[in-house]
Amino acid sequence: MRPTEDPAPESGASTDLQAFAVQLRRMNGEINRVVHAFAAGQNLHATDVQALSAILDADEPMTPGRLRAHLGLTSGAVTACLDRLERAGHIRRSRESQDRRVVHLHYQDSARSAARAFFQPLAVATESARTRFDAGELGVAIRFLTALNEELSDVRPPSP
């Protein structure tokens, strides 16, 4: 047995690194397909949708600098992205802190409604898949995805 292989679980499915890689690529491809369709329908770039997700999911108010670091873009590219999102009515910028130089990015309610309507089939598919597992299994899945996202957040591509 190679170090990355685990014995097959009771379901007979492999749990080795290769199996995870295949399923994660498949899931990424399916989600990207839906995201690209949303972006096209909103006259946005796929990166703009990534920015919207980052703004929506942020634990604290998102700033252009934090967004730049999160997306790995230049300042100019982030500014262009934010300009498109603001023109489309998806976000608004505000200066809400003592330091007037700090800009906070806010997801607009109208954007939330548009996204909710478009991504409803994704929510339905997710709920359908969730019903196949008990609470304990779902807890493990959430723990795994959380740990994987933590690990991935530290991954940086090698410099060219």
N, C-alpha and C positions, 0 to 999 in steps of 0.2 A: 504494500500500500504506500503510495506517495504521501509526503507530509501534508499536502493540501487536501487529501481525500478523507472523507468520513465514511463510516459504514452507512449503507442506505437505511433510511428510517423505515418505520413500519409500512408506510404507504408505497414503498418500493422506489421512490424518487431519490435520485442522488442529491447529496448535500455538499459535494465537493466544490472547490473554488470555481471550476469550470461551469458547473451547473448554475451557480449564482451569477457568474458573468453573463451567461447566455440569457437568463431570465431578466437581469437588470438591463441589458442592452435591448431586449424585446420591449420591456416596459418603457424605457426611455424613448424608443422609436415610436411607440403608440402614443405616448404623451406628446412628443414633438409633432406628430402628425396633427393632433387636435390643436395644439398651440399655434402652429403655422397657419391653420385654417382660420383661427380666431384673429391672428395678426393680419392676415390678408383681408378679412372682412371688416377690420377696423382701420385699414390703411396704415398699419404699423409694421415695424420690423419685428422679427422674432426676439431680438434683444430688448425691444421696448416691452414686450410681454414679460420677459425675465425681470426687467426693472419693476414693472407693476407688481409682480409676485413678491419681490424683495421688499417693496414699500408696504404691501399688505401684510406680510408675515413678520415684519420687524418688531422686536420686543420693545424698542424705544423709538422715538421719532427718527425717521430716516433723514439723512443729510446727503447732499450731492457727493461729498467726500467719501462717506461710508458706502454709498451706492457704487462709486467708482472702484473702490477697493473690492467690493463684493463681486462686481461684474468683470473686473480686470480690464477696464477700458481707460482711455485717456480722458483728461478733464474735458477736452473739446467734444469727444464722442458722447460723454455723459450729458453735456449741455445740449447737444443736438437732440439726444434721446428725450430729455426732459422737455425741451421746446415742443417736440412732436406730441408728447403725452399731454402737455398742457393745452396745446391748440385743439387736440381731439377731445378735451374735456375729461380726461381720465385722472388727472392730478391737479393739485394746486400747490403753489409754493407760498410759504409764509415765514415771517421773521418774528418768532414768538418768545425768544429768550432775551435776557439782559444784553447779550452781545448781539447787536443788530447785524453783524456780519454773518451770523449763523442762519442758514436757510433750512427750514423743515419741509419735507415733502409729505403731502397728504393724498390719500386715495379718495377720489370723489365718489359720492353715493351713486351717481348715475353710472359710473364705470363699474361699480360693484354690481349693479342691476344687470348691465349688459353682460358682464362676465358670468354672473350666476345663470342667466338664461342660456348662454352659449354652452357653458360647461355642465349643464344639468345632466346630459347623458353620461358624462364621466362620473358624476356623483351617483347616478343610478347604477352604473357598472360597479363602482366601488362598493356600494351597499349590497349589491347582489353577491359579490365575492365575499364580503364580510359575513354574510349569513351562512357560509359554508364552514365557519370556524366558531369554536366556543370562546368565551371571554378570556380564558387562560392562553389559548393559542394566539388570539389577537394581541394580548398583552406582550407576548414574546415577539410577535411581528413588529409591534410598535417599538419595543426596546431595541430590536435589531436595526430597524430603519433609523432610529435616533442615533445609535452608536455609529452606523455607517455614515450618516450625514456629518457627525462630529469629525470622524476620520477624514472624510472627503474635504471638509472645510480647510484642512491643513495641507492638502495636496497642492503643490505648485508645479506646473509643467517645467521641464528642464529648459534652461535658456538656450536659444539657438546658437 
